[in-house]
């Protein structure tokens, strides 16, 4: 087990054990993109409601 850990540390360096908040750069980017996507969906919903409100008001 220790040899496997040593080998993983040598091969991957700081990215070897990505648990407890130490994510790989790919996982960090995926998390960031998911957050951005969620915000974009929220913005779209707000704009849809605003458009419906103002369309109703002009009639």
C-alpha contacts under 8 A as a table, 3 or more apart, distances in Angstrom:
res1	aa1	res2	aa2	distance
1	X	4	X	5.19
1	X	5	X	6.38
2	X	5	X	5.03
2	X	6	X	6.08
3	X	6	X	4.99
3	X	7	X	6.07
4	X	7	X	5.08
4	X	8	X	6.12
5	X	8	X	5.06
5	X	9	X	6.08
6	X	9	X	5.07
6	X	10	X	6.18
7	X	10	X	5.09
7	X	11	X	6.13
8	X	11	X	5.15
8	X	12	X	5.85
8	X	13	X	7.66
8	X	16	X	5.81
9	X	12	X	5.38
9	X	13	X	5.01
9	X	14	X	7.35
9	X	16	X	5.28
9	X	17	X	7.92
10	X	13	X	5.66
11	X	16	X	7.61
12	X	15	X	5.34
12	X	16	X	4.77
13	X	16	X	5.58
14	X	17	X	7.40
15	X	18	X	5.95
15	X	22	X	7.73
15	X	23	X	7.56
15	X	24	X	6.03
17	X	22	X	7.51
18	X	21	X	7.15
18	X	22	X	4.64
18	X	23	X	4.86
18	X	24	X	6.27
19	X	22	X	5.47
19	X	23	X	6.66
23	X	26	X	7.91
23	X	27	X	5.88
23	X	28	X	6.02
24	X	27	X	5.28
24	X	28	X	6.25
25	X	28	X	5.04
25	X	29	X	6.18
26	X	29	X	5.14
26	X	30	X	6.19
27	X	30	X	4.99
27	X	31	X	6.11
28	X	31	X	5.15
28	X	32	X	6.18
29	X	32	X	5.01
29	X	33	X	6.04
30	X	33	X	5.09
30	X	34	X	6.10
31	X	34	X	5.17
31	X	35	X	6.28
32	X	35	X	5.13
32	X	36	X	6.29
33	X	36	X	4.99
33	X	37	X	6.06
34	X	37	X	5.04
34	X	38	X	6.17
35	X	38	X	5.21
35	X	39	X	6.32
36	X	39	X	5.11
36	X	40	X	6.14
37	X	40	X	5.00
37	X	41	X	6.22
38	X	41	X	5.17
38	X	42	X	6.30
39	X	42	X	5.03
39	X	43	X	6.17
40	X	43	X	5.03
40	X	44	X	6.16
41	X	44	X	5.08
41	X	45	X	6.27
42	X	45	X	5.18
42	X	46	X	6.31
43	X	46	X	5.13
43	X	47	X	6.20
44	X	47	X	5.08
44	X	48	X	6.13
45	X	48	X	5.07
45	X	49	X	6.31
46	X	49	X	5.22
46	X	50	X	6.17
47	X	50	X	4.99
47	X	51	X	5.99
48	X	51	X	5.13
48	X	52	X	6.23
49	X	52	X	5.13
49	X	53	X	6.12
50	X	53	X	5.02
50	X	54	X	6.18
51	X	54	X	5.31
51	X	55	X	5.97
52	X	55	X	5.10
52	X	56	X	6.13
53	X	56	X	5.28
53	X	57	X	6.26
54	X	57	X	4.91
54	X	58	X	6.36
55	X	58	X	5.50
55	X	59	X	6.91
56	X	59	X	5.69
